[in-house]
Amino acid sequence: MTERDWPSTARDLMRSRFEAFRDGDAAWLLASWHPSTRPDALDLVDNPRWRGLQIVDVVDGAAEDTTGVVEFRATYVVAPGDVRVLHERSRFVREQGRWYYVDGEIED
C-alpha cells in the first residue's frame, strides 16, 4: 500500500488510478484493484505518457453506495505527435468501506 488516502467515491478512485498510471505507481493500482479481477502483477515499463482525464459520466459510486460506474476519456502520448484517447466505462465496488476498480469496457 502506498501513502495515498483511500478515495471515498468511485469517481475519486478513478482519478487516483489515472494519477497512478501517469506516475507509474503499480503498487497503488494493484491495491485499488478488486481481488476478483486483479492481475498478479502489473508491468508499467512500456506505459504511455498519460496526459489528461475527462470524466464523462458517473452512475452511483457515492460514499454511501456499494457499486458505481465511471465513464472517462484519458489522453495519452504514444510517440511525438501521436496522441490517443482511451474511452472506457469502468465498474467499481465498495467493500468494507473501500472502493475498488473491478473492470471496464472500452467504448468507441
trRosetta pair geometry for C-beta under 8 A, 3 or more apart (Angstrom, degrees):
i j d omega theta_ij theta_ji phi_ij phi_ji
1 27 7.2 178 -105 155 9 108
1 28 7.9 67 -153 -99 47 61
1 31 5.2 112 -104 -123 67 153
2 25 6.3 -8 -57 -171 160 126
2 27 5.4 123 -50 100 99 116
2 28 4.7 -39 12 -70 133 97
2 31 7.1 -157 6 19 81 151
4 16 6.2 114 -177 -160 145 129
4 20 8.0 -54 -45 -74 159 109
4 28 5.7 57 10 -121 141 130
6 98 5.4 -61 -179 -125 142 99
6 99 7.5 156 170 34 93 79
7 10 8.0 118 119 -94 126 9
7 12 3.4 180 -158 111 119 106
7 13 4.2 -164 64 -65 142 64
7 15 7.5 142 -106 53 146 92
7 16 5.3 -151 -44 -4 126 136
7 99 5.8 -51 85 46 96 128
8 12 6.1 37 45 42 59 151
8 63 4.8 -8 162 -100 100 105
8 99 7.6 110 -179 -11 11 120
9 12 4.6 96 56 7 83 101
9 13 7.0 -145 95 -5 45 84
9 61 5.6 76 -179 142 83 86
9 62 5.7 -27 -120 -131 107 34
9 63 5.8 -62 -74 -56 79 66
9 68 7.4 101 180 -74 72 174
9 99 6.9 34 140 -47 13 155
10 13 5.6 -54 -149 36 34 112
10 14 6.4 40 151 -24 66 101
10 58 7.0 154 83 -150 109 104
10 60 7.4 57 10 107 142 70
10 61 2.9 -77 26 -152 124 119
10 62 7.9 -46 12 -36 91 24
10 65 7.6 -46 -18 77 115 127
10 68 3.3 -148 -16 89 158 145
10 69 7.4 34 139 13 156 11
10 70 5.4 -169 134 -37 105 113
10 92 3.9 164 -129 59 111 153
10 94 7.7 -101 -62 -52 89 99
10 99 5.4 -169 -87 -150 56 141
11 14 5.6 -51 -152 31 32 114
11 15 6.6 31 151 -16 64 103
11 55 6.2 31 -145 -128 104 152
11 58 5.2 -22 -73 -108 113 142
11 61 5.9 113 -24 125 75 134
11 68 7.7 -95 -32 157 66 146
11 70 5.6 153 -95 -106 58 129
12 15 5.6 -51 -149 36 36 112
12 16 6.3 33 153 -17 67 105
12 99 7.7 123 69 42 89 152
13 16 5.6 -55 -145 39 34 109
13 17 6.2 35 155 -20 67 105
13 32 6.1 171 -161 -169 106 127
13 92 6.2 129 69 -128 140 144
13 99 4.4 -130 -40 105 147 129
13 100 7.6 -132 -166 -92 158 11
13 101 6.6 -167 141 -53 122 84
14 17 5.8 -56 -148 37 29 110
14 18 6.5 34 152 -21 63 102
14 53 7.8 162 138 -177 95 139
14 55 7.0 107 98 -101 141 105
14 70 4.4 -111 -54 107 152 161
14 72 6.1 167 172 -38 135 145
14 90 6.2 150 -106 61 111 143
14 92 7.6 -99 -53 -54 91 137
14 101 7.8 115 -90 -91 62 106
15 18 5.7 -51 -151 32 32 113
15 19 6.6 32 151 -16 64 104
15 53 6.6 157 -119 103 67 156
15 55 7.8 -43 -67 -58 94 119
16 19 5.6 -51 -150 37 36 113
16 20 6.3 39 149 -22 65 104
16 28 7.1 -113 152 162 102 131
16 32 6.9 176 100 -93 115 166
17 20 5.3 -49 -145 35 36 115
17 21 6.5 39 153 -18 65 99
17 28 7.6 -165 -106 126 55 102
17 29 6.2 90 -142 -113 86 77
17 32 5.9 -142 -81 97 100 145
17 101 6.1 64 -80 -50 158 142
18 21 5.8 -53 -152 36 32 109
18 22 6.3 33 150 -19 65 108
18 50 6.6 -172 -175 163 79 148
18 53 4.4 12 -163 -74 167 146
18 72 7.6 -119 -69 156 130 159
18 74 6.0 -163 -126 -110 113 129
19 22 5.4 -55 -146 39 32 115
19 23 5.9 15 159 -6 68 113
19 25 7.7 7 118 25 74 130
20 23 5.9 -62 -136 49 28 99
20 24 7.9 -110 170 59 54 12
20 25 4.0 -91 -148 65 81 108
20 26 7.8 145 166 -64 106 19
20 28 4.3 -135 -115 84 137 122
20 29 4.9 173 128 -57 137 85
20 32 7.5 171 0 24 162 136
21 24 7.7 32 -175 -71 27 33
21 25 7.9 -71 -41 42 21 76
21 29 6.8 84 -66 -84 70 130
21 44 7.4 -168 -143 -127 58 128
21 47 6.6 -171 -173 -158 76 128
21 50 5.3 83 111 -32 102 154
21 74 7.9 32 78 179 147 157
22 49 7.9 46 -141 -170 72 49
22 50 4.0 -103 -91 69 79 120
24 44 4.8 165 -141 118 77 142
24 47 5.9 179 -99 44 84 156
25 28 4.3 18 133 22 118 113
25 29 6.4 142 100 -19 72 88
26 29 5.4 -57 -147 39 37 115
26 30 6.1 34 158 -17 71 106
26 41 7.8 15 172 -176 136 65
26 42 4.4 -179 -149 82 106 108
26 43 7.6 14 -104 -88 147 16
26 44 5.3 -153 -65 -9 105 120
27 30 6.1 -59 -149 39 26 106
27 31 6.2 25 154 -18 63 111
28 31 5.6 -57 -142 39 32 112
28 32 6.0 16 163 -8 68 113
29 32 6.3 -67 -143 45 24 100
29 33 6.3 32 154 -34 62 111
29 42 5.6 -91 92 84 129 173
30 33 5.6 -53 -145 23 32 118
30 38 6.1 85 -154 -163 70 119
30 39 7.6 -90 -111 64 94 75
30 41 7.8 -30 -90 -132 138 31
30 42 5.7 -155 -61 0 100 124
32 99 7.6 11 -158 101 94 77
32 100 6.2 177 177 -130 51 60
32 101 5.8 56 130 3 89 100
33 37 6.6 -114 173 87 98 83
33 38 3.9 124 113 -102 116 93
33 39 7.5 -24 134 19 164 66
33 100 6.4 56 165 -171 13 96
33 101 5.2 -41 -110 66 57 99
34 37 5.4 47 73 32 96 93
34 38 6.3 -159 82 -38 38 92
34 93 6.0 49 -90 44 140 114
34 95 7.8 98 -124 7 99 130
34 100 3.9 112 -72 132 76 131
34 101 6.4 -138 -10 81 83 43
34 102 4.8 7 14 -99 141 63
35 38 5.4 -43 -121 14 31 122
35 100 7.9 -39 -6 -167 61 159
36 102 7.2 -2 68 -140 109 87
37 101 8.0 -102 79 116 123 74
37 102 5.6 94 17 -173 143 54
37 103 5.2 -122 -159 -60 165 97
39 42 5.9 118 72 -70 122 77
43 46 7.6 33 127 20 99 84
44 47 4.0 5 -173 -41 83 128
47 50 7.7 -43 162 -23 103 97
48 76 4.1 79 111 163 131 127
48 77 6.2 174 175 69 102 45
48 78 5.6 -48 -122 -91 125 55
48 84 7.8 -47 -178 47 169 111
49 76 6.2 150 77 -163 47 77
49 77 4.4 -16 64 52 107 101
50 53 7.8 20 169 -54 114 91
50 74 6.2 -28 -148 171 106 115
50 75 7.5 119 -163 86 58 50
50 76 4.9 -39 -102 -100 52 96
51 75 4.6 -48 65 98 108 99
51 76 6.0 172 5 -99 87 34
51 77 6.1 80 -40 -22 121 94
51 83 7.2 -28 16 -139 152 110
52 74 7.0 178 90 -151 49 52
52 75 4.5 19 48 37 92 111
53 72 6.0 -16 -167 -172 89 128
53 73 7.6 154 -156 83 44 50
53 74 5.1 -11 -103 -105 72 83
53 75 8.0 -138 -64 19 34 72
54 72 6.4 151 80 -161 51 72
54 73 4.6 -6 58 58 106 95
54 74 7.6 -167 24 -75 67 40
55 58 6.5 4 173 -47 121 102
55 70 6.5 -58 -139 -168 100 101
55 71 7.5 103 -169 79 58 57
55 72 5.4 -40 -107 -101 49 90
56 71 4.3 -64 69 110 108 101
56 72 5.9 -179 4 -99 89 26
56 73 6.1 79 -46 -13 115 92
56 87 7.7 37 -22 -148 151 93
57 69 7.6 -5 111 112 96 98
57 70 7.5 170 88 -155 55 38
57 71 4.1 24 48 39 92 120
57 89 7.8 -16 67 -114 110 96
58 61 5.7 -99 -174 47 102 134
58 68 6.9 -10 -170 -175 86 110
58 69 7.1 162 -155 86 41 60
58 70 5.4 -2 -108 -109 79 72
58 71 7.5 -138 -64 24 40 73
59 68 6.5 164 86 -158 60 60
59 69 4.2 11 49 50 106 104
60 65 4.4 150 178 -146 100 159
60 67 5.9 40 105 91 145 68
60 68 4.5 -141 100 -103 83 70
60 69 6.9 67 46 15 90 73
61 65 5.7 -46 -39 67 10 144
61 67 7.4 -54 -72 128 63 38
61 68 2.2 89 -76 -138 87 150
61 69 6.9 -133 -42 28 121 33
61 70 6.3 73 -87 -54 171 93
61 92 5.9 66 -116 64 106 128
61 99 7.5 55 -156 -125 84 135
62 65 4.9 99 48 -7 68 107
62 68 7.5 148 -5 -88 42 129
65 68 5.7 97 103 -60 140 97
65 94 6.5 121 97 10 64 134
66 93 6.7 1 159 -158 70 71
66 94 5.1 -122 -137 54 42 95
66 95 7.9 64 -155 -71 88 54
67 91 7.2 -22 -167 -169 98 90
67 92 6.8 148 -162 86 51 61
67 93 5.5 -18 -104 -106 71 66
67 94 7.3 -130 -60 12 30 81
68 91 7.6 152 86 -158 46 48
68 92 4.5 -14 64 63 91 109
68 93 7.9 -176 24 -76 70 28
68 94 7.6 55 -3 -27 105 100
68 99 7.4 -22 33 -135 127 120
69 89 5.9 3 -176 -180 110 96
69 90 6.9 158 -156 80 57 46
69 91 5.7 -24 -101 -101 77 60
69 92 7.2 -175 -80 19 28 82
70 89 7.5 167 84 -154 35 51
70 90 5.1 -15 62 59 85 100
70 92 6.7 36 -1 -12 103 122
71 87 7.8 13 -177 -177 89 78
71 88 7.2 -167 -143 100 56 42
71 89 4.6 -21 -96 -101 86 76
71 90 7.6 172 -86 16 33 68
71 107 7.2 36 -150 -21 107 148
72 87 7.5 -161 98 -141 44 48
72 88 6.2 -8 58 60 79 80
72 90 7.0 -5 15 2 106 112
73 85 5.3 -8 -170 -172 102 114
73 86 7.1 157 -155 79 49 48
73 87 4.9 -11 -102 -99 82 79
74 85 7.0 148 73 -157 39 60
74 86 4.7 -13 58 57 94 101
74 88 7.8 -11 9 18 104 105
75 83 6.0 5 -173 -180 107 105
75 84 7.2 160 -151 84 60 37
75 85 5.4 -31 -95 -98 67 73
75 86 8.0 -168 -78 19 20 72
76 83 7.3 165 85 -153 31 63
76 84 5.8 -23 65 64 80 85
76 85 7.8 151 20 -95 72 27
76 86 6.7 28 4 -10 117 106
77 80 7.6 26 -179 -89 120 29
77 82 6.7 107 -162 80 64 66
77 83 5.5 -34 -97 -99 70 70
77 84 7.8 150 -100 18 22 74
78 82 4.4 -59 60 111 99 119
78 83 7.8 -175 11 -92 78 21
78 84 6.0 43 -24 -2 112 119
79 82 4.3 39 53 29 80 126
86 106 7.3 -79 -163 -127 79 96
87 106 6.8 87 78 -167 66 64
87 107 4.2 -78 122 68 106 99
87 108 7.2 -33 73 80 134 10
88 104 4.3 29 175 163 120 134
88 105 6.6 154 -155 75 71 38
88 106 5.5 -40 -98 -102 82 49
88 107 6.3 -174 -91 5 23 87
89 104 6.1 165 81 -156 41 81
89 105 5.0 -7 55 54 96 92
89 107 6.1 83 -19 -45 91 113
90 101 6.2 -41 179 -142 124 96
90 102 7.7 145 176 50 75 71
90 103 7.3 -164 -147 109 65 28
90 104 3.9 -35 -97 -91 67 111
91 101 7.8 105 81 -165 52 54
91 102 4.4 -46 99 59 98 118
91 103 5.6 8 43 57 107 65
91 104 6.6 -173 8 -82 70 52
92 99 5.4 6 175 -171 125 102
92 100 6.5 160 -156 78 74 40
92 101 5.9 -44 -101 -102 82 42
92 102 6.2 -178 -102 -2 23 92
93 99 7.4 156 84 -149 31 57
93 100 5.6 -20 63 58 79 93
93 102 5.5 70 -6 -55 102 120
94 97 7.0 -14 176 -148 102 11
94 98 6.6 173 -151 85 69 27
94 99 5.0 -35 -93 -89 81 63
94 100 7.5 156 -96 12 32 73
95 98 6.3 -28 68 61 62 78
95 100 6.6 -12 22 3 103 121
101 104 7.8 -31 -172 -37 104 102
